[in-house]
């Protein structure tokens, strides 16, 4: 999945995703929750290191 698809799937602006990916910026809890919802995972799954 590329960043554009992720942004659309999660309802987040492409620039937010791109900036974070390129510069290692921090995401708000709300943005992380939207990513989780879009991907169909929990916050626990998002932070679970076994997914890496």
LUMKOL-537137 format. One record per residue: residue in one letter; x, y, z of N, C-alpha, C in turn. Coordinates in nm, 3 decimals, padded with zeros to 5 digits. Example, Ala and Ser with C-alpha at 12.3 -4.5 7.8 and 13.67 -1.06 7.14 Angstrom:
2
type = A&n_px = 01.319&n_py = -00.569&n_pz = 00.780&ca_px = 01.230&ca_py = -00.450&ca_pz = 00.780&c_px = 01.320&c_py = -00.330&c_pz = 00.780;
type = S&n_px = 01.285&n_py = -00.225&n_pz = 00.708&ca_px = 01.367&ca_py = -00.106&ca_pz = 00.714&c_px = 01.290&c_py = 00.003&c_pz = 00.787;
end
This chain:
52
type = X&n_px = 00.086&n_py = -00.117&n_pz = 00.000&ca_px = 00.000&ca_py = 00.000&ca_pz = 00.000&c_px = 00.091&c_py = 00.123&c_pz = 00.000;
type = X&n_px = 00.064&n_py = 00.215&n_pz = -00.090&ca_px = 00.145&ca_py = 00.337&ca_pz = -00.090&c_px = 00.081&c_py = 00.444&c_pz = -00.001;
type = X&n_px = 00.152&n_py = 00.553&n_pz = 00.020&ca_px = 00.107&ca_py = 00.656&ca_pz = 00.113&c_px = -00.024&c_py = 00.722&c_pz = 00.068;
type = X&n_px = -00.041&n_py = 00.738&n_pz = -00.063&ca_px = -00.164&ca_py = 00.800&ca_pz = -00.113&c_px = -00.286&c_py = 00.712&c_pz = -00.082;
type = X&n_px = -00.273&n_py = 00.583&n_pz = -00.104&ca_px = -00.382&ca_py = 00.489&ca_pz = -00.075&c_px = -00.410&c_py = 00.488&c_pz = 00.075;
type = X&n_px = -00.305&n_py = 00.485&n_pz = 00.156&ca_px = -00.323&ca_py = 00.487&ca_pz = 00.302&c_px = -00.398&c_py = 00.613&c_pz = 00.345;
type = X&n_px = -00.358&n_py = 00.727&n_pz = 00.294&ca_px = -00.424&ca_py = 00.853&ca_pz = 00.330&c_px = -00.572&c_py = 00.850&c_pz = 00.295;
type = X&n_px = -00.605&n_py = 00.806&n_pz = 00.176&ca_px = -00.746&ca_py = 00.800&ca_pz = 00.133&c_px = -00.825&c_py = 00.701&c_pz = 00.217;
type = X&n_px = -00.767&n_py = 00.585&n_pz = 00.243&ca_px = -00.835&ca_py = 00.481&ca_pz = 00.319&c_px = -00.865&c_py = 00.525&c_pz = 00.462;
type = X&n_px = -00.777&n_py = 00.610&n_pz = 00.516&ca_px = -00.789&ca_py = 00.651&ca_pz = 00.656&c_px = -00.852&c_py = 00.789&c_pz = 00.673;
type = X&n_px = -00.879&n_py = 00.859&n_pz = 00.562&ca_px = -00.938&ca_py = 00.991&ca_pz = 00.571&c_px = -00.843&c_py = 01.096&c_pz = 00.626;
type = X&n_px = -00.716&n_py = 01.080&n_pz = 00.594&ca_px = -00.612&ca_py = 01.172&ca_pz = 00.640&c_px = -00.550&c_py = 01.237&c_pz = 00.517;
type = X&n_px = -00.507&n_py = 01.359&n_pz = 00.531&ca_px = -00.447&ca_py = 01.426&ca_pz = 00.416&c_px = -00.315&c_py = 01.357&c_pz = 00.378;
type = X&n_px = -00.291&n_py = 01.352&n_pz = 00.249&ca_px = -00.167&ca_py = 01.292&ca_pz = 00.199&c_px = -00.046&c_py = 01.365&c_pz = 00.255;
type = X&n_px = -00.054&n_py = 01.495&n_pz = 00.267&ca_px = 00.061&ca_py = 01.572&ca_pz = 00.316&c_px = 00.097&c_py = 01.535&c_pz = 00.460;
type = X&n_px = -00.002&n_py = 01.505&n_pz = 00.542&ca_px = 00.024&ca_py = 01.463&ca_pz = 00.680&c_px = 00.102&c_py = 01.331&c_pz = 00.682;
type = X&n_px = 00.056&n_py = 01.236&n_pz = 00.603&ca_px = 00.121&ca_py = 01.106&ca_pz = 00.596&c_px = 00.262&c_py = 01.120&c_pz = 00.538;
type = X&n_px = 00.273&n_py = 01.195&n_pz = 00.431&ca_px = 00.402&ca_py = 01.211&ca_pz = 00.362&c_px = 00.505&c_py = 01.280&c_pz = 00.452;
type = X&n_px = 00.464&n_py = 01.388&n_pz = 00.518&ca_px = 00.556&ca_py = 01.461&ca_pz = 00.605&c_px = 00.605&c_py = 01.372&c_pz = 00.719;
type = X&n_px = 00.515&n_py = 01.297&n_pz = 00.776&ca_px = 00.551&ca_py = 01.208&ca_pz = 00.887&c_px = 00.648&c_py = 01.100&c_pz = 00.839;
type = X&n_px = 00.619&n_py = 01.043&n_pz = 00.723&ca_px = 00.705&ca_py = 00.936&ca_pz = 00.670&c_px = 00.844&c_py = 00.988&c_pz = 00.634;
type = X&n_px = 00.851&n_py = 01.105&n_pz = 00.577&ca_px = 00.980&ca_py = 01.160&ca_pz = 00.531&c_px = 01.063&c_py = 01.218&c_pz = 00.644;
type = X&n_px = 01.000&n_py = 01.288&n_pz = 00.734&ca_px = 01.074&ca_py = 01.361&ca_pz = 00.837&c_px = 01.066&c_py = 01.297&c_pz = 00.975;
type = X&n_px = 00.992&n_py = 01.190&n_pz = 00.986&ca_px = 00.980&ca_py = 01.124&ca_pz = 01.115&c_px = 00.901&c_py = 01.206&c_pz = 01.215;
type = X&n_px = 00.808&n_py = 01.287&n_pz = 01.166&ca_px = 00.726&ca_py = 01.369&ca_pz = 01.255&c_px = 00.637&c_py = 01.286&c_pz = 01.343;
type = X&n_px = 00.579&n_py = 01.349&n_pz = 01.440&ca_px = 00.491&ca_py = 01.280&ca_pz = 01.532&c_px = 00.346&c_py = 01.298&c_pz = 01.490;
type = X&n_px = 00.270&n_py = 01.193&n_pz = 01.504&ca_px = 00.127&ca_py = 01.196&ca_pz = 01.473&c_px = 00.048&c_py = 01.218&c_pz = 01.601;
type = X&n_px = -00.064&n_py = 01.285&n_pz = 01.587&ca_px = -00.153&ca_py = 01.302&ca_pz = 01.702&c_px = -00.223&c_py = 01.169&c_pz = 01.729;
type = X&n_px = -00.275&n_py = 01.155&n_pz = 01.850&ca_px = -00.350&ca_py = 01.035&ca_pz = 01.886&c_px = -00.470&c_py = 01.020&c_pz = 01.793;
type = X&n_px = -00.534&n_py = 01.130&n_pz = 01.761&ca_px = -00.650&ca_py = 01.126&ca_pz = 01.671&c_px = -00.611&c_py = 01.071&c_pz = 01.534;
type = X&n_px = -00.498&n_py = 01.114&n_pz = 01.482&ca_px = -00.452&ca_py = 01.066&ca_pz = 01.352&c_px = -00.419&c_py = 00.918&c_pz = 01.358;
type = X&n_px = -00.355&n_py = 00.875&n_pz = 01.464&ca_px = -00.323&ca_py = 00.733&ca_pz = 01.480&c_px = -00.450&c_py = 00.651&c_pz = 01.488;
type = X&n_px = -00.550&n_py = 00.701&n_pz = 01.560&ca_px = -00.679&ca_py = 00.631&ca_pz = 01.569&c_px = -00.744&c_py = 00.619&c_pz = 01.431;
type = X&n_px = -00.734&n_py = 00.723&n_pz = 01.350&ca_px = -00.792&ca_py = 00.719&ca_pz = 01.216&c_px = -00.719&c_py = 00.618&c_pz = 01.127;
type = X&n_px = -00.588&n_py = 00.609&n_pz = 01.143&ca_px = -00.511&ca_py = 00.510&ca_pz = 01.068&c_px = -00.554&c_py = 00.369&c_pz = 01.109;
type = X&n_px = -00.567&n_py = 00.349&n_pz = 01.239&ca_px = -00.610&ca_py = 00.218&ca_pz = 01.289&c_px = -00.748&c_py = 00.181&c_pz = 01.235;
type = X&n_px = -00.839&n_py = 00.275&n_pz = 01.239&ca_px = -00.974&ca_py = 00.250&ca_pz = 01.188&c_px = -00.969&c_py = 00.216&c_pz = 01.040;
type = X&n_px = -00.893&n_py = 00.292&n_pz = 00.964&ca_px = -00.882&ca_py = 00.268&ca_pz = 00.821&c_px = -00.820&c_py = 00.134&c_pz = 00.786;
type = X&n_px = -00.727&n_py = 00.089&n_pz = 00.870&ca_px = -00.660&ca_py = -00.039&ca_pz = 00.847&c_px = -00.730&c_py = -00.156&c_pz = 00.915;
type = X&n_px = -00.830&n_py = -00.126&n_pz = 00.997&ca_px = -00.902&ca_py = -00.232&ca_pz = 01.066&c_px = -00.821&c_py = -00.299&c_pz = 01.176;
type = X&n_px = -00.738&n_py = -00.218&n_pz = 01.244&ca_px = -00.657&ca_py = -00.271&ca_pz = 01.355&c_px = -00.684&c_py = -00.189&c_pz = 01.480;
type = X&n_px = -00.639&n_py = -00.240&n_pz = 01.593&ca_px = -00.654&ca_py = -00.168&ca_pz = 01.720&c_px = -00.531&c_py = -00.083&c_pz = 01.747;
type = X&n_px = -00.542&n_py = 00.007&n_pz = 01.844&ca_px = -00.425&ca_py = 00.084&ca_pz = 01.886&c_px = -00.315&c_py = -00.009&c_pz = 01.937;
type = X&n_px = -00.355&n_py = -00.114&n_pz = 02.006&ca_px = -00.258&ca_py = -00.212&ca_pz = 02.056&c_px = -00.183&c_py = -00.274&c_pz = 01.939;
type = X&n_px = -00.256&n_py = -00.312&n_pz = 01.834&ca_px = -00.192&ca_py = -00.368&ca_pz = 01.716&c_px = -00.093&c_py = -00.268&c_pz = 01.654;
type = X&n_px = -00.133&n_py = -00.142&n_pz = 01.649&ca_px = -00.049&ca_py = -00.037&ca_pz = 01.590&c_px = 00.086&c_py = -00.028&c_pz = 01.660;
type = X&n_px = 00.085&n_py = -00.039&n_pz = 01.792&ca_px = 00.206&ca_py = -00.024&ca_pz = 01.868&c_px = 00.277&c_py = -00.154&c_pz = 01.900;
type = X&n_px = 00.219&n_py = -00.267&n_pz = 01.859&ca_px = 00.276&ca_py = -00.397&ca_pz = 01.885&c_px = 00.398&c_py = -00.421&c_pz = 01.797;
type = X&n_px = 00.513&n_py = -00.438&n_pz = 01.858&ca_px = 00.637&ca_py = -00.453&ca_pz = 01.782&c_px = 00.646&c_py = -00.583&c_pz = 01.703;
type = X&n_px = 00.560&n_py = -00.679&n_pz = 01.731&ca_px = 00.566&ca_py = -00.806&ca_pz = 01.657&c_px = 00.518&c_py = -00.789&c_pz = 01.513;
type = X&n_px = 00.451&n_py = -00.677&n_pz = 01.481&ca_px = 00.407&ca_py = -00.651&ca_pz = 01.344&c_px = 00.522&c_py = -00.602&c_pz = 01.257;
type = X&n_px = 00.634&n_py = -00.562&n_pz = 01.318&ca_px = 00.747&ca_py = -00.506&ca_pz = 01.242&c_px = 00.824&c_py = -00.611&c_pz = 01.172;
end
